[in-house]
Amino acid sequence: MRAKSIILPLLLYALGSTCWAEDLIRTGGVCGGLVVQLGCGDVTDMLALSIHEAYLVQGLDTDPAQVAAARQKIREAGTYGRVTASVFDGKSLPYLDNTVYLLIADADTFVDHA
């Protein structure tokens, strides 16, 4: 998969950006489409990434409990559909080539095949 990758979303926190999601999307050069976050631990991040209706955000996690908790929080926020969470195997991203416009992962995240 040829996806634009931004590996250091925490860097924007460190820089003190109040609009880190907007900065991240602008830095990635993405004007809309599918944004994928590896790890569903912080639903706040996924919700922030859905700042515009042109984006669909999907969180992927290998832990079914994390995904279930994320789905509940997404429903409570009223954004389910535009923001979703799914379990994946941690090895391969479950998308066709050129589907994901922005892939966000922290430094501890590893995927065998992108």
Stockholm file with secondary structure:
# STOCKHOLM 1.0

chainA/1-114         MRAKSIILPLLLYALGSTCWAEDLIRTGGVCGGLVVQLGCGDVTDMLALSIHEAYLVQGLDTDPAQVAAARQKIREAGTYGRVTASVFDGKSLPYLDNTVYLLIADADTFVDHA
#=GR chainA/1-114 SS CCCCEECCHHHHHHTTCTTHHHHHHHHHTCCSEEEEEECCSCHHHHHHHTCSTTEEEEEEESCHHHHHHHHHHHHHHTCBTTEEEEECCSSBCSSCTTCEEEEECCTTCCCSBC
#=GC SS_cons         CCCCEECCHHHHHHTTCTTHHHHHHHHHTCCSEEEEEECCSCHHHHHHHTCSTTEEEEEEESCHHHHHHHHHHHHHHTCBTTEEEEECCSSBCSSCTTCEEEEECCTTCCCSBC
//
